[in-house]
């Protein structure tokens, strides 16, 4: 491609983790690179396959039902050390909803505590009622508020040194009480925002791509795109919520 700037994206278990169109996030990342004449290869990992992180720049984990989340968690436990090394080396990772919960030390499934991947210092318990509805978050990684949809029974609690993705302007976020949504750790983003997340939040997509390019030794600078339609969708949601 053009100037030789190419990213390798790893999409984990798309056949299981695609709640609320989460795979649309991969389409956004791919197109925003292609529109800039930058290279992009997406590697899908399916059940029974081992994820190779060699040469990978960005990892995506979507959301799924409790059953699907448990299956994926068991699969990823066997690859935890590689994922942890990727995270600590500054690898970019986006995890949504169930994928977000997997990042922590544990989460509850019914009354059973399931061991997570411990990639980020957080844990998830459960509460009632489910936290459902539109959500809007102010975050330092996006010039516009992050907007989308949340639907989770989990209550996620961050460790003292873990930064939230942002401050809830509308909706519930991590636990419905703290005013926090998601997590930021190194180049890891965890969030409950579905919808899918990135089509209405282009600034967030570009933050992920810039961090991935920087890790490759690139400047991380991205040519501006005409985001008129994307920003209109974002603004419509913001006006509706506020």
N, C-alpha and C positions, 0 to 999 in steps of 0.2 A: 504494500500500500504506500502511496505517496512518499512520505518522509521517513518511513521505517518505524514510526511509533505505533506499536501494536500491543494490545492487552490480551491476556489469557484469563478468561472468566470460567469459574467452576460452579456449576449449578447442581446442588445436591438433591437427589431424589424428587425430581419434578412430578413423577407419577403419583406421589403421596402428598407432597407439600405444595399444594396449589389452591389453598382456601382463598375465596374472594379474588380470584384472578392474580395471585401473587406472581405467577410466571410472567405476567406483563412487565414486571420490573426488569427482567432480562432483556425483553424487547426494547425497552427504553434505553438501557445502557448500550446495547448494540447499535441502535440507530443514532444515538448522539455521538458515538465514535465515527460511524460511517459518514454522517453528514459533515464531519470535519475532515474526511478523507484519512481517517486513522484506522489502523487494522484492529480487528477483533475476532477472536476465536472463542466460542462457547463450548465447553466440555461438560456433557451431562453425565452424572454418576447415578446409576440405578441400583436397586436392591441386589445384593450379592456381589457387587463390584467394589473394589477398593479404590478409594479416592487418592490419586497421586497429586500432591501439591507442588511437585517440581515444576518450576517456571510459572506457577499460577500467581496472578496479581490480585484477583478479587474473587471472593467466595460468596455465594448467596444461598441462604437457607430460608425457605418459605414457611408458611403456617399450615397446620393440618388438624384433624380431629385428635382427641385424646389417644385413640387407638393407633393412629398413624404416627403420632408424635412418639409414642412408646417404642414402636417398631424402629423408627429412625434413631432414637436415642441408643437402643441396644446395638444397632449397627455402628454408630459413631464411637461408642465406647472403645471399640477395638482400634480406632484410629485417633484416639484422643491426643497422644503425644505429638503426632504430626501436626494436628490442628493447633495445639498449644504453642509449638515452635513457630508456626506460621504467624500466629497472633503476636507473639513476643518479638518477632522480627519486623513488625510493622505491616504485616499483610492486611489488606482491606477485607472486611467481612461485614455483610449486611444480613441481619437475621430478623424475621418478622413473626410476631405473635408466638406460636408454638416454638418456632426456631429461636426466638428471643429467650424463652424460658429455658431451653436446652443449654444456653451459654453458662448458666449459673451452677451453684453447688447442688441444688436439689429443687424439685417441684412436686406438688401434690397431685395425685391422680386418684380421685375419690378420697379415701382415707389412707392411701398408700403413699409414702414418701419415695420418690424415684430419684436415684442419683443422677445428677446432670454432668456436664462436661467440665465444669470448673474452669472455664476459659476466662470468666469475668467474676469478680467478687459480688455476687448477688444470689438471692434465693427467692423462690416463689411458693407462697401458700395459697389457700383458697378462701373466698368469702362469698357472701350472698347479699344482694342479688348479683347476677352477671352484669358486667359493665358494658353496655351496648349503646351504640349510637355514633353520631358524627363527632369528630375530635379535631381540635386545632391547637398547634404547639408553636411557641416561639423558640427558635433554636439559633445558636451562633453559627451553625454550619449552612444555613439557608437564608438568603436575603428576604424571602417572603415567609410568612407563617406556614408551617407544614400542616396540610389538611388531609383528612381521610376518614376512615371508619374503624371503629374498634368493637370487638365482641369477645370478651374473655371473662372467665370466672376466677382466673388467677390474680393474686395480689403480689406484685414483684417489689422486693426491697433491696436497695442498693447498699453496698459496703461504703464505709466512710470516705474512701478515696476514689470512688467511682462517680464520675460526672453524669448527671442526667442528660439525655439528648436535648431536653428543653423544658420550658415552663408551660403548663397547660393553660390555654386561654379559653377553651371550651371543651367540655367532655370530662373524662375521668383520668386517663393516663395510667400510671403504674398501679395505683391502689385506690384511686378515688378520693384520697385524703391529703396526700403530701403536696399536690400541685406539680408533681414531677411526671415526665413521660420519657420512657426509654432509657438507654444508657449510651455513654461514650467512653470507650477505653482504648487508648492508642488509636488504631484505625478501625476499631470495631464499633458498629452501630447496631443496637438492638432496639426494637420498637414494637408497640402493639398496633401501629397504624397500617391498616389494609386498604384495599380499594380498587386497584393496587396502589402502592405508595408513590412511585416515582412519576407517573404520567402527569399528575397535577403539581408536582414539586420538582421542577427541573433544576433548581439551584442545589437541591440535595443530591440529585443524580450527578451533577458536575463536581460536587465536593468529593464524592466517592471516586470518580474517574481521575480527578486531579491528584488525590492522595496515592492512587495506584501508580500513576505516571511518575510521581516524585520518588516513590520507592524504587523505581527502575533507574533512577539517576536523571530523570527528565526534569525540566523546570516546573512541570505541572500546569503550565499556562494553557488555557483552552480558548480557541477562537469563539467569539460570541455567536450565538445562534438566534434566529428569529423565533422567539418563544411566545409570540402573540397568542396563539390558541391555548398553549399550556397555562400561561399566566391568566388568561381570561377564565379558564376553568377554576384556577386557584382563587381568583378574586370573587367569582360567583359564589363559591363555597364560603369564603370569608364573610361576605355581605350577608349571606343567609344565616350564618351562625351568630354574627354580632349584631 
